[in-house]
């Protein structure tokens, strides 16, 4: 008898396939707290995130002529019953908070993540609306605001008031 997905340990995890081939392909987690990891070989592994976890997934690929893919997705792992968007290398998918392509914009998001970490915050704790707003600003050609400690405190108060 085959166990149902609900009875398999880790079945609720959102999995992400990672790979690193020097100067060719890089799929990596920029931030996030994996709940599980499976090493396939020295270049490939699969990490799993618990429902509600937020993580940043960076994809980069090049050929003999230069970069062909540069993108970052900030995703919230979902419960099996929740609606989600599908994405390459992420199973089953997740709630997309930010989806950016093109090295200039990806670099800007990476700088914002660095600034959040420099302020002493973990990017997984940042308000989801901040990532959505950053996505919208970058897509529209605007400049996203920095994430402030005051903004974070307000998010935590709203979160506490609604739970």
C-alpha positions in Angstrom: 0.0 0.0 0.0 1.3 3.4 -1.0 1.1 6.0 1.8 -1.0 9.1 1.2 1.0 12.4 0.8 -0.4 13.5 4.1 1.1 10.5 5.9 4.6 10.8 4.4 7.1 12.7 6.7 7.9 16.0 5.2 5.0 15.9 2.7 3.9 19.4 3.7 7.3 20.8 2.8 7.9 23.0 -0.2 11.0 21.7 -1.9 13.5 23.6 -3.9 16.1 21.9 -6.3 19.5 23.6 -6.0 22.5 23.2 -8.3 25.9 24.7 -8.8 28.0 24.2 -11.9 30.8 26.7 -12.0 30.4 29.5 -14.5 27.3 27.8 -16.0 24.4 27.3 -13.6 23.6 28.5 -10.1 20.3 27.9 -8.3 20.7 28.8 -4.6 18.8 30.0 -1.5 19.8 33.6 -0.6 17.9 33.5 2.7 15.5 31.2 4.4 15.5 28.4 7.0 15.3 25.0 5.4 13.6 22.4 7.5 15.1 19.5 5.5 17.9 18.9 3.1 18.8 16.0 0.8 22.2 15.9 -0.8 22.0 14.3 -4.3 25.7 14.7 -5.2 28.4 17.4 -4.8 26.6 19.8 -7.2 22.9 19.1 -6.4 20.7 19.1 -3.4 17.1 19.5 -2.5 16.0 21.7 0.5 12.5 21.7 2.0 10.7 24.6 3.7 7.9 24.3 6.3 4.6 26.0 5.5 4.7 29.7 6.2 8.4 29.9 5.7 9.8 32.7 3.5 12.8 32.2 1.4 14.7 33.8 -1.5 15.6 31.6 -4.5 18.2 33.0 -6.9 18.7 31.5 -10.4 21.5 32.4 -12.7 22.7 30.7 -15.9 25.3 31.5 -18.5 26.6 30.2 -21.8 29.7 30.9 -23.9 28.4 34.4 -24.7 27.4 35.6 -21.2 24.5 35.5 -18.8 21.2 34.1 -20.1 19.1 34.0 -16.9 19.3 36.2 -13.8 16.3 36.1 -11.5 15.3 36.1 -7.8 12.0 34.9 -6.3 11.0 35.6 -2.8 8.4 32.9 -1.9 6.3 31.9 1.1 5.9 28.1 1.4 2.2 27.2 1.6 0.1 24.5 3.3 -1.2 21.7 1.0 -4.8 23.2 1.0 -3.7 26.7 0.2 -3.7 28.2 -3.3 -0.2 28.7 -4.8 1.7 29.7 -8.0 3.9 27.2 -9.7 7.5 28.0 -10.4 10.4 26.1 -11.9 12.4 24.0 -9.4 10.0 24.7 -6.6 7.5 21.9 -5.7 4.6 22.2 -5.5 5.0 26.0 -5.7 4.3 28.8 -3.3 3.0 32.3 -2.7 5.2 34.6 -4.8 6.0 37.8 -2.8 8.6 39.1 -5.3 9.6 37.9 -8.8 12.3 39.9 -10.5 14.4 39.1 -13.6 17.3 40.9 -15.2 20.7 41.4 -13.5 20.3 45.1 -12.7 17.0 44.6 -10.8 18.2 41.3 -9.2 21.3 43.1 -8.0 19.1 45.8 -6.4 17.0 43.2 -4.5 20.2 41.6 -3.3 21.4 45.0 -2.0 18.1 45.5 -0.2 18.5 42.1 1.4 22.1 43.0 2.5 20.8 46.3 4.0 18.1 44.4 5.9 20.7 42.0 7.3 23.0 44.9 8.1 20.2 46.5 10.2 20.2 43.4 12.4 17.0 41.9 11.0 16.6 38.5 9.3 15.0 38.9 5.9 12.7 35.9 6.6 11.0 38.1 9.3 10.3 41.1 6.9 6.7 42.0 6.3 5.4 40.2 3.2 3.9 43.5 2.0 7.4 45.0 1.8 8.5 42.3 -0.7 5.3 42.9 -2.8 5.8 46.7 -2.8 9.5 46.2 -3.8 8.4 43.9 -6.7 5.8 46.5 -7.9 8.3 49.4 -7.7 11.0 47.6 -9.6 8.6 46.3 -12.3 7.4 49.9 -12.7 10.9 51.2 -13.0 10.8 52.9 -9.6 13.1 52.8 -6.6 11.9 50.6 -3.7 12.2 52.1 -0.3 14.6 50.7 2.3 13.0 48.5 5.0 13.1 50.4 8.3 13.1 49.2 11.9 10.0 51.4 12.4 8.3 49.7 9.5 9.2 46.3 11.0 7.9 47.2 14.5 4.6 48.3 12.9 4.4 45.0 11.0 5.0 43.0 14.3 2.3 45.0 16.1 -0.2 44.4 13.3 0.7 40.7 13.3 0.2 40.4 17.0 -3.1 42.3 16.9 -4.5 39.9 14.3 -3.4 36.7 15.9 
